[in-house]
Structures are given as structure tokens and as C-alpha cells.
Amino acid sequence: MAFANPHITATAVEATEFPDLARRYRVTGVPKTVVNETIEILGALPPEMFIEQALSYDGGDANSKFQIPHS
Amino acid sequence: MALLAPADQDKLRESFSAMSSPVRLLFFTQALGCETCLQTRQILDELPALSDKIAIEEVNFVLEKEKAAQYGIDRVPAIAVIGQDAAGEPKDSRIRFLGAPSGYEFISLVQAVLLVGGRGSNLDEANRQRVAAVSTPTNIQVFTTPT
């Protein structure tokens, strides 16, 4: 996703090495995804569902269909 | 001493041979107080031997604070995956790894190198468009464990 959009940064965090981060984001299982400190996704999802949930703060699909993608 | 079995080295060499552009792994590290920095370095050292398109650049996290800030790195060990644009200039993929990339994380790192090195996105067109439409800064953190 980071590769497809310059506004997106993606970080893979090794949870056992950084227990402070794991605590802060309430990582009770892996994989756990946290988007902009607020959206939390526990477990792996199919790409469509993952993207929909991860980007749910961003206006949703309805608007995006009519936006011109960034180059 | 190689961490990877010869058969795995061969498989990786074959995968990396499809890379069309170079990838630089910026490795942020420090000598003291970092339990897994040495292990990370050992893992990363395996890669340039498998492809002349992969380079490792070590960054001293203590001395080069500015560079760490530039790449948004606030703890170590950390890896920033840097590709190249069409003009041959460095292009930050904004893909990061925090912690030693062992176990499944190593596979993720290999996938990131292939993605940035020219394989391109695995997203289908609808998903790619949805992701491309994002216009606000978005920080995705994925927590994993080595096994």
C-alpha cells in the first residue's frame, strides 16, 4: 500500500522486541495492524477487506471511485 | 557463516534475478543497548551476496540523528527500503521494518525488496485505485512475531 501511494507509510514491527509498542497498541495477537494510531485490525484479512478497514477513516470507497489517483 | 541453507540461497538468487532496479536497505543500528542489531546485520549481510541489485547501508542511530529523523526512525534495529525512480534517483518506498527480520519477517523483507526492485504491486486494479486515492498521511503499523 505504501508502494502505491506516497501518503502512506508502512512499518512491520517485531512485537516481542518492542513490548512498549505492543502494550501501547494492545497487541494481544498477531498479525495486528494499527492505522494512524486509531484503527485496529486483528488477524489477516483478504486484501479488499483489509484495505477497506485500514482506510475507513479516509472517506470510504464511495468517494474514491471518482477521485483521480495520485501519480 | 551463512544463515541461509544453500537451497534457500538458490531460491532467493532466482527470485532476485527478476529485479530490474537496485534496492538499498538503510540499516539503522547502534553498538550498545541493542540486543538484536547484530543479528539484524547478519541477516542483512546475506542479501547482497545473492543479488548485485541489493546494497546495505549502515546508519549509526546515535550519531546520525538527522538521517534517522528524515526516515522517521525512532528506535533500532530498523530498516528503510529505498528504491530508485525512473531517473535513477533514490526513492523512499516508505516501507520500514522495526526489529530483526528473522522468521516470517525475513520473507516479508524479501517481498518488499522484490516489490521495490521492480516486481511492482500485488494489488489488483480495484484495490490499487482505492489505495491510490488516499490523500491524507497514513501510517500503517503491522505487528508480527518471528514464528
Backbone of each chain as ProteinMPNN parsed JSONL, in Angstrom:
{"seq_chain_A": "MAFANPHITATAVEATEFPDLARRYRVTGVPKTVVNETIEILGALPPEMFIEQALSYDGGDANSKFQIPHS", "coords_chain_A": {"N_chain_A": [[0.834, -1.197, 0.0], [1.977, 1.228, 0.787], [3.73, 1.443, -1.273], [2.073, 2.028, -3.347], [1.094, 4.533, -2.884], [2.189, 7.742, -2.096], [1.452, 8.995, 0.258], [1.29, 7.142, 2.168], [2.775, 5.3, 4.77], [4.373, 2.315, 5.684], [5.017, 0.132, 8.294], [6.597, -2.704, 9.516], [6.474, -4.202, 12.572], [8.366, -5.862, 14.946], [6.912, -7.489, 17.395], [7.707, -8.699, 19.845], [10.177, -7.662, 20.347], [9.729, -5.047, 20.918], [8.181, -4.407, 23.411], [6.992, -2.216, 24.62], [5.703, -0.828, 22.575], [3.966, -2.829, 21.756], [2.369, -3.003, 23.986], [1.3, -0.416, 24.101], [-0.303, -0.371, 21.837], [-2.02, -2.359, 22.356], [-1.49, -5.091, 21.58], [-2.601, -8.159, 21.293], [-2.528, -10.368, 19.839], [-1.131, -11.701, 16.781], [-1.116, -11.395, 13.163], [-1.308, -7.918, 14.003], [-2.753, -4.941, 13.016], [-2.31, -1.472, 13.043], [-3.691, 1.576, 12.257], [-2.886, 4.894, 11.761], [-2.801, 5.276, 14.529], [-5.348, 4.724, 15.453], [-7.275, 3.013, 14.072], [-7.827, -0.415, 14.384], [-6.862, -3.615, 13.412], [-7.244, -6.953, 13.84], [-5.628, -9.902, 13.064], [-5.348, -11.665, 9.864], [-6.655, -10.511, 6.772], [-8.584, -10.827, 3.697], [-7.32, -9.01, 0.832], [-9.143, -6.943, -0.155], [-10.903, -6.505, 1.995], [-9.137, -5.868, 3.998], [-8.001, -3.475, 3.059], [-10.271, -1.873, 2.902], [-11.002, -1.67, 5.614], [-8.653, -0.635, 6.758], [-8.468, 1.826, 5.571], [-10.716, 3.116, 6.352], [-11.095, 5.52, 7.63], [-10.806, 7.366, 5.719], [-12.855, 8.346, 4.124], [-13.975, 6.39, 2.61], [-15.07, 3.983, 0.075], [-16.976, 5.047, -1.673], [-16.51, 7.739, -2.42], [-13.945, 7.565, -3.429], [-13.943, 6.402, -5.897], [-14.366, 8.335, -7.695], [-12.244, 9.924, -7.627], [-9.162, 11.211, -8.837], [-6.452, 9.167, -9.163], [-3.356, 9.545, -7.364], [-0.267, 10.24, -8.981]], "CA_chain_A": [[0.0, 0.0, 0.0], [2.905, 2.361, 0.79], [4.316, 1.489, -2.612], [1.078, 2.537, -4.29], [0.659, 5.885, -2.536], [3.235, 8.441, -1.335], [0.961, 9.452, 1.562], [1.214, 6.001, 3.078], [3.989, 4.677, 5.285], [4.062, 1.005, 6.265], [6.097, -0.374, 9.133], [6.427, -4.003, 10.157], [7.079, -4.112, 13.902], [8.546, -7.131, 15.629], [6.228, -7.158, 18.643], [8.39, -9.157, 21.058], [11.35, -6.807, 20.585], [9.303, -3.718, 21.36], [6.995, -4.633, 24.261], [6.32, -0.948, 24.928], [4.772, -0.557, 21.469], [2.935, -3.864, 21.795], [1.446, -2.613, 25.065], [0.604, 0.828, 23.749], [-1.335, -0.63, 20.824], [-2.807, -3.512, 22.819], [-1.275, -6.225, 20.683], [-2.874, -9.389, 22.023], [-2.273, -11.452, 18.892], [-0.534, -11.202, 15.544], [-0.735, -10.005, 12.929], [-2.225, -6.847, 14.38], [-2.469, -3.73, 12.244], [-2.801, -0.218, 13.621], [-3.609, 2.648, 11.258], [-2.965, 6.244, 12.346], [-2.989, 5.162, 15.978], [-6.748, 4.581, 15.851], [-7.942, 1.84, 13.526], [-7.131, -1.634, 14.761], [-7.298, -4.823, 12.711], [-6.567, -8.126, 14.387], [-5.664, -11.051, 12.168], [-5.149, -11.41, 8.436], [-7.891, -10.398, 6.008], [-8.389, -10.719, 2.248], [-6.877, -7.66, 0.505], [-10.224, -5.963, -0.255], [-11.417, -6.199, 3.331], [-8.075, -5.203, 4.744], [-7.885, -2.101, 2.56], [-11.483, -1.153, 3.295], [-10.941, -1.349, 7.04], [-7.491, 0.197, 7.061], [-8.667, 3.176, 5.034], [-12.095, 3.513, 6.631], [-11.096, 6.911, 8.097], [-10.454, 8.243, 4.593], [-13.984, 8.707, 3.279], [-14.599, 5.185, 2.075], [-14.98, 3.696, -1.349], [-17.94, 5.783, -2.491], [-15.876, 8.924, -2.994], [-12.656, 7.322, -4.061], [-14.126, 5.979, -7.28], [-14.411, 9.49, -8.563], [-11.025, 10.71, -7.465], [-8.065, 10.878, -9.726], [-5.36, 8.623, -8.356], [-2.067, 10.261, -7.411], [0.737, 9.556, -9.802]], "C_chain_A": [[0.873, 1.252, 0.0], [3.491, 2.555, -0.603], [3.376, 2.163, -3.601], [0.652, 3.97, -3.997], [1.694, 6.582, -1.658], [2.77, 8.972, 0.02], [1.01, 8.356, 2.613], [2.604, 5.502, 3.466], [3.597, 3.356, 5.935], [5.256, 0.488, 7.046], [5.725, -1.73, 9.712], [7.178, -3.962, 11.485], [7.162, -5.497, 14.523], [8.08, -6.935, 17.075], [7.02, -7.566, 19.886], [9.62, -8.301, 21.368], [10.975, -5.438, 21.131], [8.031, -3.826, 22.2], [6.267, -3.337, 24.604], [5.306, -0.6, 23.837], [3.625, -1.559, 21.483], [1.897, -3.538, 22.867], [0.615, -1.411, 24.652], [-0.541, 0.566, 22.77], [-2.117, -1.902, 21.109], [-2.721, -4.698, 21.862], [-1.44, -7.517, 21.479], [-2.681, -10.605, 21.129], [-1.672, -10.85, 17.64], [-1.113, -11.952, 14.342], [-1.785, -9.033, 13.466], [-1.798, -5.585, 13.659], [-3.09, -2.528, 12.935], [-2.599, 0.883, 12.591], [-3.838, 3.989, 11.936], [-3.368, 6.214, 13.817], [-4.421, 4.834, 16.388], [-7.409, 3.301, 15.343], [-7.139, 0.594, 13.868], [-7.727, -2.822, 14.014], [-6.516, -5.999, 13.272], [-6.739, -9.299, 13.43], [-5.472, -10.643, 10.719], [-6.499, -11.394, 7.736], [-7.579, -10.481, 4.522], [-8.085, -9.257, 1.893], [-7.995, -6.614, 0.476], [-10.689, -5.516, 1.131], [-10.38, -5.451, 4.145], [-8.005, -3.722, 4.35], [-9.085, -1.274, 3.003], [-11.425, -0.738, 4.76], [-9.812, -0.38, 7.35], [-7.712, 1.633, 6.637], [-10.038, 3.733, 5.377], [-12.197, 4.946, 7.155], [-11.101, 7.889, 6.919], [-11.631, 8.509, 3.648], [-14.656, 7.516, 2.611], [-14.579, 5.107, 0.569], [-15.828, 4.625, -2.215], [-17.295, 6.986, -3.179], [-14.682, 8.579, -3.865], [-12.793, 6.959, -5.535], [-14.066, 7.154, -8.244], [-13.187, 10.382, -8.419], [-9.984, 10.276, -8.469], [-6.901, 10.364, -8.882], [-4.113, 9.488, -8.477], [-1.095, 9.505, -8.283], [1.894, 9.125, -8.916]], "O_chain_A": [[0.568, 2.225, -0.69], [3.717, 3.679, -1.049], [3.816, 2.789, -4.566], [-0.082, 4.564, -4.787], [2.043, 6.074, -0.592], [3.596, 9.36, 0.845], [0.798, 8.607, 3.799], [3.479, 5.311, 2.622], [2.6, 3.287, 6.654], [6.369, 0.414, 6.525], [4.668, -1.885, 10.324], [8.383, -3.714, 11.512], [6.165, -6.214, 14.615], [8.764, -6.299, 17.877], [7.003, -6.845, 20.884], [10.052, -8.224, 22.518], [11.802, -4.752, 21.733], [6.954, -3.404, 21.779], [5.061, -3.351, 24.852], [4.2, -0.141, 24.124], [2.469, -1.203, 21.256], [0.702, -3.766, 22.68], [-0.603, -1.385, 24.825], [-1.602, 1.186, 22.851], [-2.784, -2.452, 20.232], [-3.732, -5.229, 21.402], [-0.553, -7.92, 22.233], [-2.672, -11.739, 21.607], [-1.696, -9.633, 17.454], [-1.571, -13.082, 14.515], [-2.987, -9.291, 13.394], [-0.627, -5.206, 13.687], [-4.246, -2.564, 13.356], [-1.487, 1.102, 12.109], [-4.852, 4.197, 12.601], [-4.171, 7.025, 14.276], [-4.684, 4.68, 17.581], [-8.039, 2.583, 16.12], [-5.925, 0.549, 13.667], [-8.943, -3.008, 13.989], [-5.288, -6.041, 13.193], [-7.855, -9.641, 13.04], [-5.436, -9.46, 10.382], [-7.385, -12.179, 8.073], [-6.443, -10.236, 4.114], [-8.549, -8.353, 2.589], [-7.83, -5.521, 1.016], [-10.847, -4.326, 1.402], [-10.7, -4.521, 4.885], [-7.957, -2.84, 5.208], [-8.942, -0.127, 3.426], [-11.754, 0.396, 5.109], [-9.988, 0.575, 8.107], [-7.203, 2.557, 7.27], [-10.482, 4.709, 4.772], [-13.28, 5.531, 7.127], [-11.363, 9.08, 7.088], [-11.418, 8.861, 2.488], [-15.774, 7.625, 2.108], [-14.138, 6.026, -0.12], [-15.456, 4.951, -3.342], [-17.508, 7.221, -4.368], [-14.436, 9.207, -4.895], [-11.876, 7.18, -6.325], [-13.763, 7.004, -9.427], [-13.11, 11.457, -9.015], [-9.939, 9.12, -8.891], [-6.425, 11.061, -7.986], [-3.84, 10.08, -9.521], [-1.1, 8.275, -8.318], [2.855, 8.529, -9.403]]}, "seq_chain_B": "MALLAPADQDKLRESFSAMSSPVRLLFFTQALGCETCLQTRQILDELPALSDKIAIEEVNFVLEKEKAAQYGIDRVPAIAVIGQDAAGEPKDSRIRFLGAPSGYEFISLVQAVLLVGGRGSNLDEANRQRVAAVSTPTNIQVFTTPT", "coords_chain_B": {"N_chain_B": [[29.652, -16.896, 8.361], [27.099, -18.552, 6.649], [23.667, -17.874, 7.125], [21.569, -18.814, 5.774], [20.324, -21.764, 4.233], [21.924, -23.601, 1.554], [20.065, -24.34, -0.477], [17.977, -22.551, -0.056], [19.304, -20.184, -0.517], [19.735, -20.44, -3.256], [17.11, -20.351, -4.219], [16.361, -17.774, -3.473], [18.226, -16.295, -4.898], [17.362, -16.773, -7.457], [14.797, -15.574, -7.369], [15.512, -12.894, -6.888], [16.827, -12.357, -9.233], [15.024, -11.421, -10.997], [14.776, -8.776, -10.519], [14.625, -5.409, -11.577], [15.548, -2.939, -10.913], [17.832, -1.254, -8.654], [17.936, -1.821, -5.081], [18.25, -0.312, -1.991], [19.027, -1.008, 1.306], [18.566, 0.752, 4.08], [20.09, 0.56, 7.036], [19.479, 1.106, 10.272], [21.269, 1.363, 13.192], [22.814, 0.635, 16.408], [25.684, 0.431, 18.564], [25.655, -0.178, 21.284], [23.35, -1.364, 23.773], [21.435, -2.531, 22.169], [19.821, -5.283, 21.537], [19.28, -6.886, 19.311], [20.528, -5.854, 17.11], [22.969, -6.766, 16.042], [22.28, -9.316, 15.145], [20.433, -8.59, 13.198], [22.109, -7.274, 11.38], [23.618, -9.469, 10.549], [21.7, -10.982, 9.237], [20.971, -9.237, 7.174], [23.374, -9.068, 5.827], [23.413, -11.328, 4.306], [22.068, -10.798, 1.981], [23.202, -9.019, -0.147], [25.013, -10.736, -1.326], [23.477, -12.345, -2.834], [22.361, -10.936, -4.842], [23.366, -8.476, -7.136], [21.929, -6.226, -7.177], [21.15, -5.466, -4.735], [21.905, -3.529, -1.945], [23.437, -2.776, 1.211], [23.266, -0.23, 3.568], [24.743, 1.048, 6.309], [23.555, 2.91, 9.05], [24.47, 4.954, 11.66], [22.638, 5.101, 14.468], [22.903, 6.622, 16.725], [24.753, 8.644, 16.16], [23.865, 9.741, 13.783], [21.423, 11.3, 13.92], [19.868, 13.057, 12.487], [19.487, 11.9, 10.006], [18.079, 9.66, 10.795], [15.742, 10.87, 11.691], [14.848, 11.958, 9.322], [13.994, 9.713, 7.988], [12.049, 8.883, 9.64], [12.695, 7.198, 11.755], [12.688, 5.948, 14.97], [13.661, 4.13, 16.718], [15.793, 1.233, 17.215], [16.778, -2.128, 16.135], [16.309, -0.873, 12.803], [14.986, -0.857, 9.489], [14.991, 0.796, 6.433], [13.491, 0.708, 3.323], [14.791, 1.47, 0.274], [14.247, 2.523, -2.969], [14.584, 3.188, -6.475], [13.934, 5.883, -8.688], [12.59, 6.554, -12.01], [14.484, 8.187, -13.11], [16.747, 7.387, -11.968], [17.263, 8.321, -9.464], [17.386, 8.132, -5.851], [14.579, 6.665, -4.244], [12.37, 6.771, -1.704], [10.646, 4.069, -0.43], [8.943, 4.116, 1.648], [8.554, 1.935, 3.185], [9.105, 0.147, 6.083], [11.017, -1.712, 8.483], [10.889, -2.781, 11.743], [12.873, -4.028, 14.227], [14.533, -7.265, 14.344], [14.641, -8.879, 11.201], [13.783, -11.743, 11.205], [12.71, -15.178, 10.744], [9.31, -15.255, 9.713], [9.327, -12.589, 9.146], [11.558, -12.216, 7.631], [10.795, -13.216, 5.178], [8.869, -11.327, 4.544], [10.526, -9.12, 4.258], [12.058, -9.862, 2.042], [10.004, -9.918, 0.152], [9.353, -7.2, 0.129], [11.695, -6.116, -0.924], [11.649, -7.225, -3.481], [9.283, -6.106, -4.464], [9.883, -3.335, -4.466], [12.077, -3.419, -6.051], [11.23, -3.697, -8.646], [9.29, -5.613, -9.257], [6.802, -4.746, -8.74], [3.43, -3.902, -7.633], [1.329, -6.211, -5.851], [-1.302, -5.77, -5.65], [-4.629, -5.899, -6.907], [-6.301, -4.189, -9.657], [-8.569, -2.693, -8.786], [-8.163, -2.525, -6.022], [-5.734, -1.221, -6.024], [-6.404, 1.249, -7.063], [-8.122, 2.186, -5.095], [-6.343, 2.453, -2.954], [-4.594, 4.276, -4.056], [-6.109, 6.54, -4.036], [-5.998, 7.669, -1.562], [-5.525, 10.557, 0.348], [-4.654, 11.65, 2.655], [-2.11, 11.794, 5.196], [-1.005, 8.638, 6.097], [-0.37, 6.206, 8.399], [0.674, 3.055, 8.675], [0.963, 0.406, 10.846], [2.164, -2.8, 11.282], [2.014, -5.37, 13.465], [3.996, -8.12, 14.27], [5.207, -11.46, 14.966], [8.22, -13.48, 15.166], [7.593, -16.174, 14.606]], "CA_chain_B": [[28.92, -18.137, 8.144], [25.79, -18.276, 6.045], [22.494, -18.23, 7.925], [20.619, -19.464, 4.877], [20.734, -23.034, 3.634], [22.257, -23.433, 0.139], [18.87, -24.431, -1.322], [17.256, -21.283, 0.095], [20.094, -19.171, -1.232], [19.474, -20.603, -4.691], [15.749, -19.862, -4.497], [16.362, -16.314, -3.359], [19.013, -15.767, -6.018], [16.476, -16.824, -8.626], [13.774, -14.527, -7.211], [16.134, -11.567, -7.029], [17.323, -12.152, -10.599], [13.976, -10.723, -11.747], [14.778, -7.347, -10.161], [15.045, -4.545, -12.683], [16.204, -1.736, -10.403], [18.516, -1.511, -7.391], [17.286, -1.543, -3.807], [19.199, -0.075, -0.908], [18.434, -1.177, 2.625], [19.189, 1.609, 5.088], [20.021, -0.181, 8.292], [19.744, 1.964, 11.43], [21.772, 0.479, 14.238], [23.714, 1.222, 17.403], [26.585, -0.601, 19.084], [25.318, -0.551, 22.65], [21.948, -1.308, 24.176], [20.532, -3.019, 21.115], [20.014, -6.734, 21.607], [19.118, -7.615, 18.048], [21.159, -5.137, 15.99], [23.982, -7.619, 15.418], [21.546, -10.356, 14.415], [19.867, -7.947, 12.001], [23.214, -7.067, 10.449], [23.984, -10.774, 9.988], [20.656, -11.364, 8.276], [21.071, -8.35, 6.012], [24.614, -9.376, 5.106], [23.172, -12.438, 3.387], [21.356, -10.403, 0.768], [23.99, -8.536, -1.29], [25.699, -11.863, -1.969], [22.516, -13.056, -3.668], [21.978, -10.067, -5.959], [24.154, -7.244, -7.205], [20.996, -5.1, -7.133], [20.818, -5.182, -3.34], [23.003, -2.97, -1.163], [23.137, -2.44, 2.6], [23.972, 0.955, 4.045], [24.558, 1.134, 7.755], [23.436, 4.26, 9.591], [24.639, 4.975, 13.11], [21.433, 5.734, 15.011], [23.295, 7.57, 17.771], [25.495, 9.769, 15.582], [23.182, 10.328, 12.618], [20.034, 11.543, 14.346], [19.156, 13.786, 11.45], [19.093, 10.933, 8.994], [17.034, 8.845, 11.402], [14.516, 11.678, 11.688], [14.439, 12.09, 7.923], [13.293, 8.494, 7.593], [11.044, 8.572, 10.648], [13.148, 6.073, 12.569], [12.877, 6.392, 16.348], [14.254, 3.06, 17.524], [16.598, 0.303, 16.421], [17.191, -2.019, 14.74], [15.272, -0.505, 11.847], [15.403, -0.921, 8.09], [14.188, 1.55, 5.472], [13.694, 0.141, 1.983], [14.929, 2.589, -0.657], [14.339, 2.122, -4.365], [15.116, 4.153, -7.426], [12.911, 6.312, -9.634], [12.931, 6.342, -13.419], [15.661, 8.988, -13.44], [17.897, 6.824, -11.272], [17.426, 8.954, -8.155], [16.836, 7.331, -4.758], [13.165, 6.9, -3.97], [11.98, 6.094, -0.472], [9.404, 3.302, -0.607], [8.188, 4.311, 2.896], [8.37, 0.636, 3.828], [10.053, 0.054, 7.186], [10.998, -2.89, 9.351], [11.374, -2.493, 13.084], [13.222, -5.306, 14.84], [15.277, -8.164, 13.459], [13.778, -9.554, 10.222], [14.007, -13.189, 11.193], [11.479, -15.947, 10.571], [8.407, -14.768, 8.673], [9.686, -11.223, 8.79], [12.558, -12.265, 6.559], [10.033, -13.377, 3.936], [8.285, -10.015, 4.264], [11.602, -8.246, 3.779], [12.353, -10.287, 0.667], [8.886, -9.45, -0.673], [9.478, -5.742, -0.004], [12.817, -5.869, -1.84], [11.182, -7.561, -4.832], [8.282, -5.092, -4.823], [10.554, -2.063, -4.752], [13.091, -3.665, -7.075], [10.705, -3.747, -9.998], [8.197, -6.56, -9.494], [5.576, -3.972, -8.703], [2.441, -4.22, -6.619], [0.483, -7.392, -5.98], [-2.699, -5.369, -5.536], [-5.345, -5.865, -8.188], [-6.519, -2.82, -10.105], [-9.553, -2.009, -7.937], [-7.517, -2.225, -4.745], [-4.676, -0.252, -6.264], [-7.047, 2.551, -7.221], [-8.617, 2.609, -3.781], [-5.186, 2.873, -2.17], [-4.014, 5.462, -4.685], [-6.984, 7.678, -3.796], [-5.758, 8.21, -0.217], [-4.883, 11.867, 0.241], [-4.196, 12.098, 3.972], [-0.985, 10.996, 5.69], [-1.497, 7.398, 6.669], [0.718, 5.443, 8.989], [0.215, 1.69, 8.934], [1.901, -0.428, 11.594], [1.74, -4.196, 11.362], [2.762, -6.077, 14.497], [4.163, -9.54, 13.988], [6.236, -12.153, 15.756], [9.059, -14.229, 14.23], [7.116, -17.52, 14.247]], "C_chain_B": [[27.508, -17.815, 7.635], [24.665, -18.726, 6.966], [21.5, -19.025, 7.086], [21.189, -20.769, 4.334], [20.997, -22.811, 2.144], [21.028, -23.462, -0.778], [18.064, -23.133, -1.26], [17.986, -20.143, -0.605], [19.805, -19.226, -2.73], [18.106, -20.041, -5.067], [15.697, -18.34, -4.469], [17.097, -15.675, -4.528], [18.145, -15.714, -7.286], [15.406, -15.736, -8.559], [14.36, -13.151, -7.483], [16.594, -11.301, -8.461], [16.297, -11.425, -11.465], [13.963, -9.222, -11.459], [15.316, -6.509, -11.318], [15.714, -3.264, -12.195], [16.778, -1.998, -9.01], [17.703, -1.123, -6.161], [18.371, -1.396, -2.745], [18.454, -0.235, 0.412], [19.214, -0.313, 3.6], [18.992, 0.937, 6.429], [20.447, 0.724, 9.434], [20.108, 1.082, 12.611], [22.558, 1.269, 15.27], [24.482, 0.105, 18.076], [26.149, -1.093, 20.467], [23.816, -0.495, 22.896], [20.986, -1.716, 23.085], [20.757, -4.516, 20.973], [20.043, -7.41, 20.247], [19.765, -6.919, 16.846], [22.182, -6.025, 15.267], [23.323, -8.717, 14.58], [20.963, -9.788, 13.12], [20.937, -7.75, 10.941], [23.591, -8.394, 9.769], [22.967, -11.238, 8.957], [20.793, -10.539, 7.002], [22.296, -8.672, 5.168], [24.444, -10.526, 4.115], [22.735, -11.949, 2.008], [22.232, -9.918, -0.385], [24.733, -9.656, -2.028], [24.779, -12.576, -2.961], [22.045, -12.224, -4.861], [22.84, -8.815, -5.968], [23.253, -6.018, -7.235], [20.633, -4.714, -5.704], [22.054, -4.678, -2.609], [22.529, -2.653, 0.249], [23.931, -1.193, 2.969], [23.685, 1.136, 5.525], [24.522, 2.59, 8.203], [23.538, 4.179, 11.102], [23.51, 5.799, 13.739], [21.775, 6.805, 16.04], [23.909, 8.827, 17.162], [24.723, 10.476, 14.47], [21.693, 10.515, 12.891], [19.207, 12.199, 13.247], [18.623, 12.833, 10.377], [17.972, 10.032, 9.528], [15.702, 9.59, 11.361], [13.96, 11.805, 10.271], [13.61, 10.885, 7.479], [12.276, 8.043, 8.644], [11.403, 7.393, 11.534], [13.395, 6.548, 13.993], [13.359, 5.289, 17.274], [14.962, 2.064, 16.613], [16.482, -1.122, 16.955], [16.019, -1.668, 13.82], [15.856, -0.541, 10.436], [14.441, -0.074, 7.265], [14.53, 1.035, 4.08], [13.665, 1.276, 0.958], [15.104, 2.066, -2.077], [14.928, 3.222, -5.224], [13.996, 4.582, -8.372], [13.431, 6.159, -11.069], [14.204, 7.087, -13.827], [16.917, 8.47, -12.739], [18.176, 7.46, -9.927], [16.834, 8.053, -7.07], [15.373, 7.682, -4.489], [12.751, 6.075, -2.759], [10.653, 5.372, -0.681], [8.44, 3.515, 0.559], [7.774, 2.953, 3.499], [9.481, 0.478, 4.854], [9.922, -1.289, 7.902], [11.619, -2.505, 10.679], [11.619, -3.824, 13.789], [13.909, -6.207, 13.836], [14.338, -8.883, 12.495], [14.095, -11.039, 10.135], [12.671, -13.902, 11.019], [10.633, -15.394, 9.439], [8.746, -13.352, 8.228], [10.725, -11.183, 7.683], [11.859, -12.395, 5.201], [9.39, -12.043, 3.544], [9.329, -9.057, 3.712], [11.964, -8.577, 2.33], [11.26, -9.793, -0.282], [8.974, -7.942, -0.909], [10.586, -5.382, -0.987], [12.375, -6.142, -3.28], [10.185, -6.519, -5.348], [8.961, -3.807, -5.275], [11.558, -2.216, -5.898], [12.535, -3.917, -8.464], [9.566, -4.723, -10.235], [6.867, -5.833, -9.527], [4.576, -4.549, -7.726], [1.688, -5.5, -6.926], [-1.001, -7.048, -5.921], [-3.381, -5.443, -6.897], [-5.773, -4.421, -8.476], [-7.49, -2.053, -9.208], [-8.92, -1.597, -6.611], [-6.452, -1.141, -4.917], [-5.274, 1.162, -6.383], [-7.556, 3.086, -5.894], [-7.47, 3.157, -2.937], [-4.599, 4.167, -2.73], [-4.831, 6.71, -4.396], [-6.772, 8.316, -2.425], [-5.003, 9.529, -0.32], [-4.427, 12.411, 1.587], [-3.042, 11.205, 4.429], [-1.491, 9.781, 6.45], [-0.325, 6.545, 7.131], [0.198, 4.06, 9.374], [1.299, 0.935, 9.686], [1.342, -1.844, 11.655], [2.627, -4.905, 12.38], [2.803, -7.567, 14.173], [5.105, -10.148, 15.021], [6.997, -13.057, 14.791], [8.475, -15.566, 13.789], [5.632, -17.525, 13.91]], "O_chain_B": [[26.833, -16.92, 8.142], [24.705, -19.826, 7.519], [20.701, -19.801, 7.609], [22.375, -20.865, 4.018], [20.379, -21.942, 1.529], [20.955, -22.7, -1.742], [17.536, -22.67, -2.271], [17.37, -19.261, -1.202], [19.651, -18.196, -3.385], [17.952, -19.356, -6.078], [15.077, -17.705, -5.323], [16.665, -14.662, -5.078], [18.191, -14.759, -8.062], [15.134, -15.059, -9.55], [13.781, -12.347, -8.214], [16.736, -10.145, -8.86], [16.63, -10.883, -12.519], [13.214, -8.478, -12.092], [16.318, -6.851, -11.947], [16.375, -2.576, -12.973], [16.28, -2.852, -8.276], [16.884, -0.205, -6.208], [19.271, -2.226, -2.618], [17.381, 0.336, 0.605], [20.37, -0.598, 3.914], [17.866, 0.768, 6.897], [21.622, 1.071, 9.559], [19.362, 0.177, 12.985], [22.922, 2.423, 15.043], [24.007, -1.029, 18.156], [26.262, -2.279, 20.777], [23.105, 0.316, 22.302], [19.833, -1.285, 23.082], [21.737, -4.963, 20.377], [20.753, -8.397, 20.055], [19.576, -7.338, 15.704], [22.25, -6.033, 14.038], [23.748, -9.006, 13.462], [21.002, -10.438, 12.075], [20.716, -8.019, 9.76], [23.849, -8.432, 8.566], [23.326, -11.814, 7.93], [20.74, -11.073, 5.894], [22.261, -8.564, 3.942], [25.243, -10.676, 3.191], [22.997, -12.599, 0.996], [22.029, -10.362, -1.515], [25.04, -9.529, -3.214], [25.245, -13.322, -3.823], [21.408, -12.744, -5.777], [23.023, -8.169, -4.936], [23.743, -4.892, -7.31], [19.897, -3.753, -5.484], [23.112, -5.307, -2.644], [21.367, -2.306, 0.46], [25.131, -1.116, 2.708], [22.545, 1.348, 5.937], [25.352, 3.399, 7.789], [22.797, 3.439, 11.75], [23.435, 7.016, 13.569], [21.035, 7.774, 16.21], [23.618, 9.941, 17.598], [24.909, 11.672, 14.244], [20.834, 9.969, 12.198], [18.014, 11.933, 13.097], [17.488, 12.944, 9.915], [17.039, 9.689, 8.802], [14.665, 9.011, 11.037], [12.747, 11.762, 10.061], [12.661, 11.013, 6.706], [11.712, 6.953, 8.545], [10.525, 6.674, 12.009], [14.21, 7.443, 14.217], [13.456, 5.492, 18.484], [14.757, 2.056, 15.399], [16.122, -1.309, 18.117], [14.89, -2.109, 14.033], [17.042, -0.292, 10.223], [13.223, -0.211, 7.384], [15.699, 0.938, 3.706], [12.651, 1.955, 0.795], [15.998, 1.265, -2.35], [15.677, 4.074, -4.747], [13.199, 3.752, -8.81], [14.55, 5.702, -11.302], [14.907, 6.684, -14.753], [18.004, 9.029, -12.888], [19.202, 7.18, -9.307], [15.895, 7.3, -7.329], [14.988, 8.852, -4.506], [12.778, 4.844, -2.786], [9.657, 5.986, -1.063], [7.268, 3.147, 0.478], [6.78, 2.85, 4.219], [10.658, 0.653, 4.538], [8.857, -1.907, 7.918], [12.728, -1.973, 10.735], [10.71, -4.641, 13.936], [13.877, -5.954, 12.631], [13.333, -9.445, 12.929], [14.607, -11.526, 9.126], [11.615, -13.28, 11.137], [11.136, -15.098, 8.355], [8.489, -12.964, 7.089], [10.771, -10.24, 6.894], [12.263, -11.779, 4.214], [9.368, -11.674, 2.37], [9.046, -8.274, 2.805], [12.149, -7.683, 1.503], [11.547, -9.311, -1.378], [8.703, -7.463, -2.01], [10.44, -4.458, -1.787], [12.694, -5.374, -4.187], [10.237, -6.108, -6.507], [8.649, -3.265, -6.335], [11.847, -1.26, -6.619], [13.275, -4.308, -9.367], [8.932, -4.684, -11.289], [5.934, -6.229, -10.226], [4.839, -5.558, -7.071], [1.439, -5.838, -8.083], [-1.856, -7.913, -6.115], [-2.786, -5.095, -7.917], [-5.619, -3.542, -7.628], [-7.255, -0.883, -8.904], [-9.11, -0.477, -6.136], [-6.294, -0.264, -4.067], [-4.717, 2.133, -5.87], [-7.439, 4.276, -5.601], [-7.605, 4.193, -2.287], [-4.164, 5.041, -1.98], [-4.315, 7.823, -4.495], [-7.31, 9.39, -2.154], [-3.972, 9.615, -0.988], [-3.874, 13.509, 1.658], [-2.992, 10.02, 4.101], [-2.32, 9.906, 7.351], [0.577, 6.214, 6.362], [-0.618, 3.922, 10.286], [2.431, 0.835, 9.211], [0.19, -2.055, 12.034], [3.837, -5.026, 12.187], [1.787, -8.183, 13.848], [5.71, -9.447, 15.832], [6.49, -13.375, 13.715], [8.816, -16.056, 12.712], [5.076, -18.576, 13.588]]}, "name": "protein", "num_of_chains": 2, "seq": "MAFANPHITATAVEATEFPDLARRYRVTGVPKTVVNETIEILGALPPEMFIEQALSYDGGDANSKFQIPHSMALLAPADQDKLRESFSAMSSPVRLLFFTQALGCETCLQTRQILDELPALSDKIAIEEVNFVLEKEKAAQYGIDRVPAIAVIGQDAAGEPKDSRIRFLGAPSGYEFISLVQAVLLVGGRGSNLDEANRQRVAAVSTPTNIQVFTTPT"}
